[in-house]
Amino acid sequence: MVIPILTAMLLSTKRHIVEQAGGYDGVTLEMFTRIYIEHAGDHGICFEYAVHQCIQERDPAIHPIISSVLEEFCGVKGGAESILFGIEKHGPASVLETAKGALTDDSRVLVGKRGKPARLKPHLENIVRAHNSRIHMERLPSSIRGLWKADLFVGNPGPDRWVGTTLKTNRRDIERAPGLRVALFPEERSKEGPKKDDNLIYCPLPYSGEFMQLFLATFNIVKSIVATKGKQPSRIALVHDDDQTVAKWLVDRSHFPVQGILEALDPLKQPFFLKEQEVVAGSEGNIIATAPIPKTMK
């Protein structure tokens, strides 16, 4: 889990700042901790990236859950795939390039209402621009007028059907919008499975001992290393021995490039991680393509 979090932080840093520090291939972990600027949305960005990659890499903690939601509630079979969207976080140019490359001319977006599903690709530009423009929002079919709020498109390229998906780290922050079909969020105590409320499918992600607990612990480790500028965090910051061990593994390699550290973690990935993709950054550090996320150490 170190890989999605550290990658998201690196690629959300302004490209020109990274270039001054040695570029994406050269910036060391220690240097990265010095140039990284903390933002209020860091937690949400890392959460989205981790969920996206764990869907892509078929993490057994969440992939079966989301695949089941797609099949049971949306009629999409074949297992879940994910397209990163998140306009506000990743930039319009990045979103358009990512989505256009993953969709076909016949890709359709399911909204849970009667009628032929709208083709997604022809509306992409207006969906992206609707984030800041009411004019472009009104150019969209009424059924998908709120799709610019999606963080992911989840579906399967076989049937070529996709659903707008929103991710929130707190269920209370979930907002309905025309076109959004699935809401993913962590739920610590709920024993209920996915449930449809009106037209939105609420899908809690496993917490205790599983995906969210792992994500939160790892996020704390990486943020603690950033806070200490690449030094070993104190026992107060990281109380547990396992967290200290992971932090030490990273700190011992802080003079190496971040990309090299991510590559060193790659062989530790679990057998169910099958895909290989490259990381490509946009002009402002936006994510255009994504790397596999091995479920390593933390």
N, C-alpha and C positions, 0 to 999 in steps of 0.2 A: 504493500500500500504506500510505501515511500515514493514509488515511482510516479503515480498519478498526481500526488500532491506536489512534489517538487517540480514536476514538469509543468503543471498548471501555473505555479508561481513564477517559474522562469519565463514561460511564454506569455504571461500577462504583464511582464515588465516591458516598458517601452524599448523598442528595438534599438534606437539610437544610443540609449544608455548601455544596453548590453554590448553593442558594438564597441563603445569606448572602453569597456572593461575586458575586451578580448574576443567578443563575438560568441555566438552560441556554441561553437566548437571549442572555444578557448577559455571562456570565463570559468574560473575555479569556484568551488563551493564557498571558500572563504570570501572571495571577492563578491560573489553573488549576495552573501549575507550583508555586505556593506552597501550594495546598490539597491537592494530590494526595499521598496517603499510599501509599508503596510496600508491596506485599504479595508474599509468596513465590510466590503463584500468578499473578502478573501475566503472565508469559510464556505460561502455558497458556491463560489467558482470551483474550488477544489472538490466540493461535494458533487457538483455536476460532472466534472471531468472524471472522477472516480466511478460514478454510477455508469456513465457512458462507456468507459473502457471495460468495466466489469461485465456489462451486457455484451459488448463486442467479444470479449474473451471468455464468455460463458462461465463466469464465476458461479459455482453451484449454490452459493448463498442467496443470490438474487435472480439469476437468469431463469431458473424454472418458474419462479413466482411471476415474473413479468411475461414470460412466454405463455403461462396459463391464463393470465389476464387477457392477453391478445386473442387467444383461441376461444376462451369461454365467453367473453363479453363483446369481442369485436369480430370474431369469425376469421381471424388471421392465423393460419397454421404455418408450421415450419420452424418455429423458434424465433425468439426476439433478436433483432438487429437494431442498431442505434445510429442515428445521424446527429452529430452535435449541432445545435442551432444557437441558442443564447445570444441574440443580437447585441444586447446592451454590454455583455461582457467581452465578446470576441470580435466585435466590429462588423459592419455590414459587408465589406469586401470579402472578409474571411468566410462569413456565413454563406454568401452567394456561391463562392467557389466550392466550398465544401458540399453544400446541398446539391448544386448542379452536377457535380461529379458523381454523386451517389444515386441520383434519381434518373429515371428514364422518362421519355415523353408520355408514357402511359401510367406513371406513378399517380396513384390517387390517394386522397386524404379522407379518412372515414370520420364522420362527425356524430354518428349515432342517430341520424334522422333519415326518414324516407327520402327516396330520390337517388338519382345517379350521383355517386361521389365525384367531387370536383377533381380535375387534374391538378396536381400540385406544382409541377415545374413552371407552367406558364404564369402562375400567380406569385412566384417567389420574389420577384423584384418589388412588387407592390406590398407583399407581406413584410419584407425587410424595411421598406420606406415608411410603412404605416406606423412604425415605432415612433417616428417624429413628425408624421404628417397625416392629418385627418383626411386630406384630399385623397391620398393613396389608400387610406383605410376604406374610404367609401367606394373606391374602385373595385374592392374585393366583393365576391358573393357574400350575402349576409350570413351564410352558414359558417364562413371562415374568417369573419371580420376581426376576430380577436386572436388569430393564430400567431401574430407577431409576438405574443407573450410566451410562446412555447420555448422550452429550453432544449428539448430533444424531439426528433421524430422517431418514434419506435414502430417497427413493423417488420416485414420480411420481403426481400427482393424477389422471392419466387412468385407469390400472388401479386407482388408490387403494390401492396396496400400499407398505408402508414397512418399513425395517429399522432396528433399534437399532444405533447407531454410536458407538464410543468413539474419542476422539482423544487421543493421547499424543505428547509431543515426544521421547520415548525409548521404543524398542520394548520394552525390558526392563520398563517400567512397565505394559504391557498386562495386564489381568486378564480372565479369562473369567467370564461370568456368564450364567445362563439368560435368553435373550431377546436378548443381544448377538449380532449377526451379522457386523458389519464393524468392523475396526480400522484406523484411518488413522494414519500415523506417517511422519516423514521418514526417508529411508534414503540416506546419502551415497554408499556404494560398491556397493550391491547392484545387480546387473544383472537380477535376477529381477523378474518382474511380480507381480501379485496371485496369492496362493496360499492355498488352503484347508487349514487344519490342524484336523482333527476337524470341528467345526461353526462355527469362526470363520474368516472370510476376512481375511487379512492383506493390506493394500493400501498399499505404500510410495508416498510422494509424492515427486516429483522434487526434487532438491536442487541440485546444482552448476549454476549459471547459470540456475536456474529458480525455482520458487515458494518453496522454503524459503530459498534464499540471499537472495532479495529480501526475504522476511519478516524474516529475522534482521538484515539490514543496516538495514532500516527501523526495526525495534524498537530497535536500538542508537541510531539517530539521535534518535528521540522520547525515549527514556530519558535520553540525554545532554542534551537541551534541558531536560527536567524537572530534572535534576541541577544545571544552571547557572541555574535559576530564570528561564528565558526568554532567556538570553544565548547568544551564539555559543559552541559547544563548542570546546575547544582542539584543536590538531592531534594531540595525544597521544590524545585521546578519539576523534576522527574523523580518521583518517589520509588517507583517499582524497578526492580533489578532488570527486568526484560527491556523496559524503556531505556534505561541507562546503557544497556548492551547495544541496542540499536543505535542510539545516539553516538556511542563511542566508535562504532563501525563507520559511521559517516564522518565524524570529526577527525578520525585517524586518516581520512582520505580528503580532507578539506583543501589540500594544496593541489588536488587533481581537478581537471575540468568536470563540471557537472555532468556533461554528456558522457564522459568516460565512466563516472560513477554509476549512471543509469545503465550503461552497457555492462558494467561489472555485475550488476544485480540481475541482468537478463537471464543468465544461465540457471538461476535459482527458481525460475518460474515453474509452476505446477503443470502436469501433463495436459490438463484441460485447456490451457492457453495455446491455441493453435495458430492464430493469425500473426502475420508480420506486416507492420506498416512503418512508414517513416514519419519522423516529426519534421514538419515544415512550418516555418514562422512567416507571418505576413509582415508588411512594412512597419507596423506598430507593435510587433510582437504577438499578433493575433494567431490563434491556432487555425491552420488550414488543413493539415492532416495530422493524424494522431498515432502515437506509438503504442505497442502492446504493453499492458500493465501486468507483469507477473505478480502474483500474490506472494511476495517475499517477506521474510522476517517479520515485517510490520507493514 
